[in-house]
């Protein structure tokens, strides 16, 4: 049974680009003696080691003639919910190896309660409160700075190149900022971006990894399945080359499983080991693991790709063309590498109109039960509404209501 304990004999100076993990992990985390939970050692037999309820879930217990009848039969309690889950989610990791074939070992995979747990753990593992910093590239996913604030960690901002909706990294400026802020332990990159829907250039990411930067670069690929359903464009295999690269993914988007809260991180085994010893002992539930395992079989993966292809067709052949026909829609900002688009609302002179965009957003949600996301306050997204691709019916309702409301704005 694999151990979650970490020792210098196991984790040593990394090879590849000269990255030294020990030099940036907080000493208290590096020296942490991991909590060993019962299922780290044994998971079969008469299990009287974890103080679980031996009679099983209360919903299945029956009062018979000879006392209570345990609800532990695998046929009636197939998930064995009275038992703690596998703390490492080994069966799910095996399925993920098949999905991301460039990943060599389950030891390169960490499972978390959504990507947000991964984000929080990385900050807590690497950043000393009140001393260290992270670097973000606005406009980007908001949780990076929220987690930094919760952990009393500084935030360095180097905006994306937003001119003409490019939304690409300004690598030279990023490296300058890192030089000015030597305590920058994490660089957060969202690709495809949220809210930009734009995939970052791989060569730019590799420039940072090859620059001599001694922190960790995290690429958040929550929407990667929409960008690469025909060809796997994930950067996950690059963790074999760069020991300071982490690639995050999720089953929330492409797999349609936002409710199970499963996040995935691909990384160097040494960093995965530290994540495992820092997390809560049973962070991912049996229910989540079971649903995830079933959703990563061949049939479900084929369904995922079929569904994504259909959503992309709806996006490109209906939603975007119809949006561009509407009055006061000045264009689609960024590229479409996700299951959403950024539509820019403009005034009569063609300039981004935050006031109108926010009014439309609020009116549709409050009065017509159609909810999109206002993003006009973010850099490069002035006047923008972020619109998720819905079903055929949902897209038609959206377009009809937008046409009605924007036509009224033109008439004023």
C-alpha positions as CSV (number, residue, x, y, z in Angstrom):
1,X,0.0,0.0,0.0
2,X,1.5,3.4,-1.0
3,X,2.5,5.7,1.8
4,X,1.7,9.3,2.0
5,X,4.8,10.0,4.1
6,X,7.5,12.3,2.6
7,X,11.2,12.0,3.3
8,X,14.3,13.4,1.9
9,X,15.1,10.0,0.5
10,X,12.0,10.1,-1.6
11,X,11.9,13.8,-2.4
12,X,15.1,15.3,-3.5
13,X,16.4,18.0,-5.8
14,X,14.4,17.7,-9.0
15,X,16.0,17.2,-12.4
16,X,14.8,18.7,-15.7
17,X,15.2,22.5,-15.6
18,X,17.1,22.5,-12.3
19,X,14.0,23.2,-10.1
20,X,14.5,22.4,-6.4
21,X,11.2,21.6,-4.8
22,X,12.6,21.6,-1.2
23,X,13.9,25.2,-1.6
24,X,10.4,26.6,-2.0
25,X,8.1,24.4,0.0
26,X,7.4,25.9,3.5
27,X,9.7,24.1,5.9
28,X,6.8,23.2,8.3
29,X,5.0,21.5,5.3
30,X,8.2,19.7,4.1
31,X,8.7,18.3,7.6
32,X,5.1,17.6,8.2
33,X,4.4,14.1,9.5
34,X,1.3,13.1,7.5
35,X,-1.7,11.8,9.3
36,X,-2.1,8.1,8.5
37,X,-5.7,7.2,8.1
38,X,-7.1,3.7,8.5
39,X,-7.5,3.1,4.8
40,X,-3.9,3.9,4.0
41,X,-3.0,0.4,5.3
42,X,-5.9,-2.0,5.0
43,X,-9.3,-1.9,3.2
44,X,-10.6,-5.5,3.3
45,X,-11.7,-8.0,5.9
46,X,-13.4,-7.4,9.2
47,X,-12.7,-3.7,9.6
48,X,-12.7,-2.6,13.2
49,X,-10.0,0.0,12.9
50,X,-11.7,3.3,11.9
51,X,-14.6,3.5,14.3
52,X,-17.1,3.3,11.4
53,X,-20.7,2.3,12.0
54,X,-20.6,-1.5,11.4
55,X,-24.3,-1.7,10.8
56,X,-24.1,0.5,7.7
57,X,-26.2,3.5,6.5
58,X,-29.2,4.2,8.7
59,X,-31.4,4.4,5.6
60,X,-30.9,0.7,5.0
61,X,-31.0,-0.8,8.5
62,X,-34.0,-3.2,9.1
63,X,-35.4,-4.2,12.4
64,X,-36.0,-8.0,12.1
65,X,-37.1,-10.7,14.5
66,X,-33.6,-11.3,15.6
67,X,-32.6,-7.6,16.1
68,X,-31.2,-5.1,13.7
69,X,-30.1,-6.4,10.3
70,X,-26.9,-4.6,9.1
71,X,-27.2,-2.7,5.8
72,X,-23.7,-3.8,4.7
73,X,-24.5,-6.2,1.9
74,X,-22.7,-5.0,-1.3
75,X,-25.8,-5.8,-3.3
76,X,-28.0,-3.4,-1.2
77,X,-25.2,-1.0,-0.3
78,X,-22.9,-1.2,-3.3
79,X,-21.0,2.0,-2.4
80,X,-20.3,0.7,1.1
81,X,-21.1,4.2,2.4
82,X,-20.5,3.2,6.0
83,X,-16.8,2.8,5.1
84,X,-14.3,5.6,4.5
85,X,-13.3,6.1,0.8
86,X,-10.0,5.3,-0.7
87,X,-7.9,8.3,0.4
88,X,-6.0,8.4,-2.9
89,X,-8.8,7.6,-5.3
90,X,-6.6,4.9,-7.1
91,X,-9.4,3.6,-9.4
92,X,-10.1,7.1,-10.7
93,X,-6.5,7.8,-11.3
94,X,-6.2,4.6,-13.4
95,X,-9.0,5.9,-15.6
96,X,-7.4,9.3,-15.8
97,X,-4.2,7.7,-17.2
98,X,-6.2,6.4,-20.1
99,X,-7.7,9.8,-20.7
100,X,-4.4,11.7,-20.5
101,X,-2.1,9.2,-22.1
102,X,1.0,11.3,-21.7
103,X,0.8,10.9,-18.0
104,X,3.0,7.9,-17.0
105,X,1.9,7.1,-13.4
106,X,-0.9,7.6,-10.9
107,X,1.8,9.1,-8.7
108,X,1.6,12.1,-11.0
109,X,-2.1,12.7,-10.2
110,X,-3.7,14.5,-7.3
111,X,-7.5,14.5,-6.7
112,X,-9.1,17.4,-4.9
113,X,-12.5,18.7,-4.0
114,X,-12.8,20.7,-7.1
115,X,-10.0,22.7,-8.6
116,X,-10.4,25.2,-5.7
117,X,-9.0,22.7,-3.2
118,X,-5.9,22.4,-5.4
119,X,-5.5,26.1,-5.6
120,X,-5.8,26.5,-1.8
121,X,-3.4,23.6,-1.1
122,X,-0.7,25.0,-3.5
123,X,-0.8,28.4,-1.8
124,X,-0.7,26.9,1.7
125,X,2.2,24.5,0.8
126,X,4.4,27.0,-1.0
127,X,3.6,30.5,0.3
128,X,4.6,31.9,3.7
129,X,1.8,34.2,5.0
130,X,2.7,37.8,5.0
131,X,5.9,37.2,3.1
132,X,5.4,35.4,-0.2
133,X,3.5,36.4,-3.3
134,X,1.7,34.9,-6.3
135,X,1.5,36.2,-9.9
136,X,-1.7,36.4,-11.8
137,X,-2.4,37.7,-15.4
138,X,-5.7,39.6,-15.4
139,X,-8.3,39.1,-16.7
140,X,-8.4,35.7,-15.1
141,X,-10.2,33.3,-12.8
142,X,-11.0,35.2,-9.6
143,X,-10.3,32.4,-7.0
144,X,-6.5,32.8,-7.3
145,X,-6.5,36.2,-5.6
146,X,-9.3,35.2,-3.2
147,X,-7.2,32.3,-1.9
148,X,-4.2,34.5,-1.7
149,X,-6.1,37.0,0.4
150,X,-7.4,34.2,2.7
151,X,-3.9,33.0,3.3
152,X,-2.4,36.5,3.7
153,X,-0.3,36.2,0.5
154,X,0.5,39.1,-1.8
155,X,-0.6,39.3,-5.4
156,X,1.5,40.5,-8.3
157,X,-0.5,41.4,-11.4
158,X,0.9,41.4,-14.9
159,X,-2.1,41.9,-17.3
160,X,-2.5,39.9,-20.5
161,X,-2.0,41.6,-23.8
162,X,-5.6,42.5,-24.3
163,X,-5.2,44.6,-27.5
164,X,-7.6,43.5,-30.2
165,X,-8.8,40.8,-27.9
166,X,-5.6,38.8,-28.0
167,X,-5.5,37.8,-24.3
168,X,-2.0,36.4,-24.5
169,X,0.9,36.5,-22.0
170,X,3.3,39.3,-21.8
171,X,6.2,37.1,-20.9
172,X,9.0,39.7,-20.8
173,X,6.9,41.8,-18.3
174,X,6.1,38.7,-16.3
175,X,9.8,37.8,-16.0
176,X,10.6,41.4,-15.0
177,X,7.9,41.3,-12.3
178,X,9.3,38.0,-11.0
179,X,12.8,39.6,-10.8
180,X,11.3,42.5,-8.8
181,X,9.4,40.2,-6.6
182,X,11.7,37.3,-5.7
183,X,9.3,35.9,-3.3
184,X,6.8,35.0,-6.1
185,X,6.2,31.3,-5.4
186,X,3.4,30.7,-7.8
187,X,2.4,31.8,-11.3
188,X,-1.2,31.2,-12.2
189,X,-2.1,30.8,-15.9
190,X,-5.7,30.1,-17.1
191,X,-5.8,28.3,-20.5
192,X,-8.4,28.5,-22.0
193,X,-8.9,31.6,-20.0
194,X,-11.9,32.5,-17.9
195,X,-13.4,34.9,-18.9
196,X,-11.5,35.2,-22.1
197,X,-12.2,31.7,-23.6
198,X,-8.7,32.0,-25.2
199,X,-6.0,29.4,-25.1
200,X,-2.5,30.6,-24.1
201,X,0.4,30.0,-26.4
202,X,2.4,26.9,-25.3
203,X,5.6,28.5,-26.4
204,X,5.0,31.4,-24.0
205,X,4.3,29.1,-21.1
206,X,7.5,27.1,-21.8
207,X,9.5,30.4,-21.9
208,X,8.6,30.9,-18.3
209,X,9.4,27.3,-17.4
210,X,12.8,27.6,-19.1
211,X,13.6,31.1,-17.8
212,X,15.2,29.9,-14.5
213,X,12.1,30.7,-12.5
214,X,12.3,28.7,-9.3
215,X,8.7,28.8,-8.3
216,X,5.8,26.7,-9.6
217,X,3.8,27.5,-12.7
218,X,0.2,26.3,-12.6
219,X,-1.8,26.0,-15.9
220,X,-5.5,25.9,-15.1
221,X,-7.1,23.8,-18.0
222,X,-10.7,23.7,-16.7
223,X,-12.0,24.2,-20.3
224,X,-9.4,22.2,-22.2
225,X,-11.8,19.6,-23.4
226,X,-13.7,22.2,-25.4
227,X,-10.5,23.4,-27.0
228,X,-9.2,19.9,-27.9
229,X,-12.0,17.4,-28.2
230,X,-10.6,16.3,-31.6
231,X,-6.9,16.4,-30.6
232,X,-5.6,16.3,-27.1
233,X,-4.0,19.7,-26.6
234,X,-3.6,19.5,-22.9
235,X,-0.2,20.5,-21.5
236,X,-0.4,17.7,-18.8
237,X,2.3,15.6,-20.5
238,X,4.8,18.5,-20.0
239,X,4.9,17.6,-16.3
240,X,7.3,14.8,-17.4
241,X,9.6,17.5,-18.6
242,X,9.2,20.4,-16.1
243,X,9.1,19.4,-12.4
244,X,7.8,22.9,-11.5
245,X,4.7,22.6,-13.7
246,X,1.2,21.8,-12.4
247,X,-1.7,21.3,-14.8
248,X,-5.1,21.5,-13.2
249,X,-8.3,20.0,-14.8
250,X,-11.8,19.3,-13.6
251,X,-14.7,17.0,-14.4
252,X,-17.1,20.0,-13.9
253,X,-17.1,21.3,-17.5
254,X,-16.5,18.9,-20.3
255,X,-17.9,15.9,-18.4
256,X,-20.9,17.8,-17.0
257,X,-20.2,16.9,-13.4
258,X,-20.0,20.2,-11.6
259,X,-22.1,18.8,-8.7
260,X,-19.6,16.1,-7.7
261,X,-16.8,18.6,-7.1
262,X,-13.7,16.7,-8.5
263,X,-10.6,18.6,-9.4
264,X,-7.4,17.0,-10.8
265,X,-3.8,18.1,-10.7
266,X,-1.1,16.6,-12.8
267,X,2.4,17.2,-11.4
268,X,5.8,15.8,-10.5
269,X,5.3,12.8,-8.1
270,X,7.2,14.6,-5.4
271,X,4.8,17.6,-5.4
272,X,1.8,15.2,-5.6
273,X,3.1,13.4,-2.5
274,X,3.3,16.7,-0.6
275,X,-0.3,17.6,-1.7
276,X,-1.4,14.2,-0.5
277,X,0.1,14.6,2.9
278,X,-1.3,18.1,3.3
279,X,-4.9,17.5,2.3
280,X,-7.6,16.2,4.6
281,X,-7.4,12.4,5.0
282,X,-10.6,11.6,3.1
283,X,-11.0,14.7,1.0
284,X,-12.9,13.1,-1.9
285,X,-16.1,11.2,-1.1
286,X,-17.0,7.7,-2.1
287,X,-20.0,9.1,-4.1
288,X,-17.7,11.4,-6.0
289,X,-15.1,8.7,-6.7
290,X,-17.8,6.3,-7.9
291,X,-19.4,8.8,-10.3
292,X,-16.0,9.9,-11.6
293,X,-14.9,6.3,-12.2
294,X,-18.0,5.6,-14.2
295,X,-17.7,8.8,-16.2
296,X,-14.1,7.9,-17.2
297,X,-14.9,4.6,-19.0
298,X,-14.7,4.4,-22.7
299,X,-18.4,4.9,-23.4
300,X,-18.6,8.0,-21.2
301,X,-15.5,9.6,-22.7
302,X,-17.0,9.0,-26.1
303,X,-20.2,10.6,-25.0
304,X,-18.2,13.6,-23.5
305,X,-16.5,14.2,-26.9
306,X,-19.8,13.8,-28.8
307,X,-21.5,16.3,-26.5
308,X,-18.7,18.8,-26.7
309,X,-18.7,18.6,-30.5
310,X,-22.4,19.3,-30.4
311,X,-22.0,22.3,-28.1
312,X,-19.2,23.7,-30.3
313,X,-21.5,23.4,-33.3
314,X,-24.2,25.2,-31.5
315,X,-21.7,27.9,-30.5
316,X,-20.2,28.4,-33.9
317,X,-23.2,27.8,-36.2
318,X,-26.0,29.4,-34.1
319,X,-25.1,31.3,-31.0
320,X,-22.2,33.5,-32.3
321,X,-23.8,34.3,-35.7
322,X,-27.1,35.2,-34.0
323,X,-25.4,37.4,-31.4
324,X,-23.6,39.3,-34.1
325,X,-26.9,40.1,-35.8
326,X,-28.2,41.8,-32.7
327,X,-28.3,45.6,-32.4
328,X,-25.7,47.0,-30.0
329,X,-23.6,43.8,-30.1
330,X,-20.2,45.0,-31.2
331,X,-18.5,41.7,-31.6
332,X,-17.2,38.6,-29.9
333,X,-14.1,39.3,-27.8
334,X,-11.3,36.8,-27.7
335,X,-11.3,33.4,-29.3
336,X,-13.8,30.7,-28.7
337,X,-11.9,27.8,-27.1
338,X,-14.4,27.1,-24.4
339,X,-18.2,26.5,-23.9
340,X,-18.8,30.2,-23.5
341,X,-18.3,33.5,-25.5
342,X,-17.7,37.1,-24.5
343,X,-20.2,39.3,-26.3
344,X,-19.4,43.0,-26.3
345,X,-22.3,45.5,-25.8
346,X,-21.7,48.9,-27.4
347,X,-23.2,52.3,-27.4
348,X,-24.6,54.1,-30.5
349,X,-21.0,55.1,-31.4
350,X,-19.7,51.6,-31.2
351,X,-17.8,52.0,-27.9
352,X,-18.0,49.5,-25.1
353,X,-21.1,50.3,-22.9
354,X,-20.8,48.9,-19.4
355,X,-24.0,50.6,-18.3
356,X,-26.1,49.0,-21.0
357,X,-24.4,45.6,-20.6
358,X,-25.0,45.6,-16.8
359,X,-28.6,46.7,-17.3
360,X,-29.2,43.9,-19.8
361,X,-27.6,41.4,-17.5
362,X,-29.7,42.5,-14.5
363,X,-33.0,42.8,-16.5
364,X,-32.7,39.3,-18.0
365,X,-31.8,37.7,-14.7
366,X,-34.3,39.5,-12.5
367,X,-37.3,39.7,-14.9
368,X,-36.9,37.0,-17.4
369,X,-35.1,34.1,-15.7
370,X,-32.2,34.1,-18.2
371,X,-28.9,34.4,-16.4
372,X,-25.6,35.3,-18.1
373,X,-22.5,36.9,-16.4
374,X,-21.5,40.5,-16.5
375,X,-17.8,40.9,-17.0
376,X,-17.5,44.6,-18.0
377,X,-15.3,45.5,-15.0
378,X,-12.5,43.2,-16.0
379,X,-9.5,44.4,-18.1
380,X,-10.1,44.1,-21.8
381,X,-13.7,43.0,-21.2
382,X,-15.4,46.4,-21.1
383,X,-19.1,46.1,-22.1
384,X,-18.9,42.3,-22.1
385,X,-21.4,39.6,-21.1
386,X,-20.1,36.1,-20.7
387,X,-22.6,33.7,-22.2
388,X,-22.5,30.0,-21.7
389,X,-23.5,27.8,-24.7
390,X,-26.8,26.3,-23.7
391,X,-29.1,23.7,-25.3
392,X,-30.9,24.6,-28.6
393,X,-33.9,25.8,-26.7
394,X,-31.9,27.8,-24.2
395,X,-29.9,29.5,-26.9
396,X,-33.1,30.4,-28.8
397,X,-34.6,31.9,-25.6
398,X,-31.5,33.9,-25.0
399,X,-31.3,35.4,-28.5
400,X,-35.0,36.2,-28.5
401,X,-34.8,38.1,-25.2
402,X,-31.6,39.9,-26.1
403,X,-33.0,41.0,-29.4
404,X,-36.1,42.4,-27.6
405,X,-34.1,44.2,-24.9
406,X,-31.4,45.6,-27.1
407,X,-33.9,46.8,-29.7
408,X,-35.6,48.8,-26.9
409,X,-32.2,50.3,-26.1
410,X,-31.7,51.4,-29.7
411,X,-35.1,53.0,-29.8
412,X,-34.4,55.2,-26.7
